[in-house]
Amino acid sequence: MQQAIGIQETSSATGNLARLEFENIERFGVYKRLYFEDRSYTNAEELRYAGSLARVLQGYGVRRGDRVLVMMPNSPELTAAFQAIWTLGAAILPVIPQWTAGEIVNILRGAEPTVALTIGPLAPRLEQANAEVKTLKNLLVFGASEVAASVDISGALKSAPPIETPADTVPSDLAILLYTSGTTGTPKGVMLTHENVAAAWESTYRQNPAPEPGVMLNALPLTHVYGVLAQNIANRWGWSTVLMRQFDPTKALEAIERYQVKYLPAVPTMLMYLLQHPEREKHNLSSLSRIISGGAALPDRLCKEVERVFHCRVEQGYGLSESASVATGYELKEPYRPGSVGVACPGVEIRILDENDHALPARSNGEICLKGANIMTGYWRDPVATKAVLKDGWLHTGDIGFLDEDGYLYITDRKKDLIIKGGENISPREIEEVFYRHPAVAEAAVVGMPDAVYGEEIYAVLQPRAGIEVSAEELRMYVGQFVTKFKVPTRIILQPLLPKNVIGKILKYKIRAQLMSELGGPQ
C-alpha cells in the first residue's frame, strides 16, 4: 500500500476532471489503485490505457464539446472511458446497460451523440436503437461483436500512443450528461460541468478528510452519479478501489476480507443483503471503518443493525443527480441523529421554502432547496423544465423536509410520485405509458409500496376496458417487453374504477391507502 501523503486543499481538476488522474500520481506515487475480478492495475497503467483510448476516440472525430455515449457494466474499460472522454474535453453520456432499445432511442434522439462505446453483447441493442434515429456514426466495441457496422478497437488500443495532456477546457464545460426520469416520466438530461463534479468531491472531502489511504469497495454502477462520485473521491484521496461488475453479496463479503476494505459506499438494499447473508459470520470484516449510505432513505433500524454487526460508523447523506449526488452528510465527530440525513456539506446551502418560496423556520416542513457550485447548470435542451427547478441559483428538489435548530436535515416525504427501488429512481409514468398502449387497459396507476428489501416495490392498479378480458399475468408479460425487469410491477391489480378527484385526476394517495388496507403492502 502507498504511503500516506498530505492532501492539498484544492484540486486543479475543476477546469478539467481528467487532471485528477495526473494529480493522483503526483501526490501518491505509483500504487495499485484498481482491483477487478482477480486482476490489479496501477494508477500509471490506468492512465496510460485511458490515454490510448483517448487517442483512438480522437481518431473517430471526438472533440471538445462532443457527447460520447458509453454503455457497459462496471469494468476497467468503463473507468478508462470517463478519463479518455474528459481528456479530449468531451462529455460522457452514460447509459444503463439494462435499458431497452426503446429507452435508448429517447436518449439518442435527445443528446444526439455520434460516437458510442460498448461491449460486444450490448452492441446489438445500440444498433437496434440507432436504426430508428440514426445519430450514431461510429459504434466502437471492446472486443468482438455480431454487429457488422461496429468496430472492435482492441487492436487499435494496443498500438495507440497515449494522449498525455488534457484538452484546455473551462470549469463551465459539460462533463457528464446524465439522463434521469425524475417525476415526469420524460427522461431529462442533467448537465453536470467539470466544476459541478469537482465541487461535489471537494465538498465531501472537506466534510470528512480521509486520515490515510485505504481500500474502497465500489459496487455502485458507474452509470449512476453516486457511483461516479465514489470513484472520483477514491482517486482524490489516494484510495485503492475494488470495483465490482455488479453487486453480489457473496463476492462483496469475500472482497472485504481479502482486500481489507475500509470504506464501503452503498445503498440500503446492499447493506440489507450483507446483513442477511447466511455466511456473513464466516468472514473477517474487521477492516471496515466507514460505511456510506446513500441513494435512498436508510431506516433507523437498519442503520443501528449495520453499526452493531459491522462495528463501524455509518454515514448517511442526501443528494440528487441534479446536485452531483452531494447535499448533506455527517461529520464523523458528530453523533448520529435518528431520522436525519446530516448537515449541509461544505459549500452547499440549504433552505426550506413554502409554496410561495418564502423561507421557513426550524422544524417547519417545506420544499428542500439547494445552492452551491455542485448544482447542475440545467436540463439538456429543456429550458422549461430547467426554469421550473432552478430559481435564482436555487435548486428546488421537489422533496419535502425540515431543518432542526442545529441545521440537521430531515426528509419527511420524497418526490410525490417517484418510486425509489433499491436506490434507483423509477418513474411511474414511464410504466403507465406502456400499460396505456395495451388495448385492454383503460386507465393505469403505478405506485410505490413499502418493501423490506428494496425500500419500495412497484404496484400497478389498472382499469380494464369494458368487454375486453385480460389477466394480470398477460399484462405483466406485455410491460416486460418494453421496460427493464427491475421496473416490471411486482403486483398488478385489476379493478373496475380508479379513485379520482372532481376534475378526473387519479388520486394515487387513495390507491396507496387502499393497497395498504387490502394487501398490507408487499410481503
Secondary structure, 3 states (H helix, E strand, C coil): CCCCCCCCCCCHHHCCCCHHHHHHHHHHCCCEEEEECCEEEEHHHHHHHHHHHHHHHHHCCCCCCCEEEEECCCCHHHHHHHHHHHHCCCEEEECCCCCCHHHHHHHHHHHCCCEEEEEHHHHHHHHHHHHHHCCCCEEEEECCCCCCCCEECHHHHHHCCCCCCCCCCCCCCEEEEEEECCCCCCCEEEEEEHHHHHHHHHHHHHHCCCCCCCEEEECCCCCCHHHHHHHHHHHHHCCEEEECCCCCHHHHHHHHHHHCCCEEEECHHHHHHHHHCCCHHHCCCCCCCEEEECCCCCCHHHHHHHHHHHCCEEEECECCHHHCCCCEECCCCCCCCCCECCEECCCCEEEEECCCCCECCCCCCEEEEEECCCCCCEECCCHHHHHHHEECCEEEEEEEEEECCCCCEEEEECCCCCEEECCEEECHHHHHHHHHCCCCEEEEEEEEEEECCCEEEEEEEEEECCCCCCCHHHHHHHHCCCCCHHHCCCEEEECCCCCECCCCCECHHHHHHHHHHHCCCCC
